Amino acid sequence: MRTRDWFRVRLTRDDWMARKKKIKRFRAVTAVKEMAREQIGTPPPTQVVPDRTKRKKEKHKPTLGKLLNAD
């Protein structure tokens, strides 16, 4: 029972060690994209265009009552 007591002790903020920041490697792609965003601005968000071939068809023909009420 005594061997597991160390696991129950909570560490305070003083006990934590701060991690060093990882230095990011230079990437030409990100540099070019950053310069383009500064000059042109951010690109517009993409929009999904529905595929015509996968469009759902009506399962049933419209009834005579629906056809008459539509006019």
C-alpha positions as CSV (number, residue, x, y, z in Angstrom):
1,M,0.0,0.0,0.0
2,R,2.9,2.4,0.8
3,T,4.5,1.9,-2.6
4,R,1.5,3.5,-4.4
5,D,1.2,6.5,-2.1
6,W,3.6,8.6,-4.4
7,F,1.0,8.3,-7.1
8,R,-1.7,9.9,-5.1
9,V,0.3,13.1,-4.3
10,R,-0.6,15.9,-6.6
11,L,2.0,18.2,-8.0
12,T,1.6,21.9,-7.4
13,R,2.5,24.5,-10.1
14,D,5.9,25.0,-8.5
15,D,6.8,21.4,-9.0
16,W,6.1,21.5,-12.8
17,M,8.9,22.2,-15.2
18,A,8.2,24.6,-18.1
19,R,8.9,23.0,-21.4
20,K,11.1,24.7,-23.9
21,K,9.4,25.9,-27.1
22,K,10.1,23.8,-30.1
23,I,11.7,25.8,-32.8
24,K,9.8,25.6,-36.0
25,R,11.8,24.8,-39.1
26,F,11.7,27.3,-42.0
27,R,9.3,26.2,-44.7
28,A,9.3,28.1,-48.0
29,V,5.6,27.2,-48.7
30,T,4.4,28.8,-45.4
31,A,6.5,31.9,-46.1
32,V,5.1,32.3,-49.6
33,K,1.5,31.8,-48.3
34,E,2.0,34.4,-45.5
35,M,3.4,37.0,-48.0
36,A,0.5,36.3,-50.4
37,R,-2.1,36.7,-47.6
38,E,-0.5,40.1,-46.7
39,Q,-0.7,41.4,-50.3
40,I,-3.9,39.9,-51.6
41,G,-5.8,38.9,-48.5
42,T,-7.3,35.7,-47.3
43,P,-9.0,33.5,-50.0
44,P,-12.7,33.0,-49.9
45,P,-14.0,29.9,-48.2
46,T,-14.8,27.0,-50.5
47,Q,-18.4,26.0,-51.2
48,V,-19.6,22.5,-52.0
49,V,-21.2,22.2,-55.4
50,P,-23.8,19.4,-55.5
51,D,-23.1,16.7,-58.1
52,R,-25.9,16.6,-60.8
53,T,-25.6,12.8,-61.3
54,K,-26.1,12.1,-57.6
55,R,-29.1,14.4,-57.2
56,K,-32.0,12.6,-55.4
57,K,-35.0,12.0,-57.5
58,E,-38.6,12.1,-56.1
59,K,-39.7,8.7,-54.9
60,H,-43.3,9.3,-55.8
61,K,-45.1,11.2,-58.5
62,P,-47.0,14.2,-57.3
63,T,-50.7,13.6,-56.8
64,L,-53.4,15.4,-58.6
65,G,-54.3,17.4,-55.5
66,K,-50.7,18.7,-55.1
67,L,-50.6,19.6,-58.8
68,L,-53.8,21.6,-58.6
69,N,-52.8,23.3,-55.3
70,A,-49.4,24.4,-56.7
71,D,-51.1,26.8,-59.2
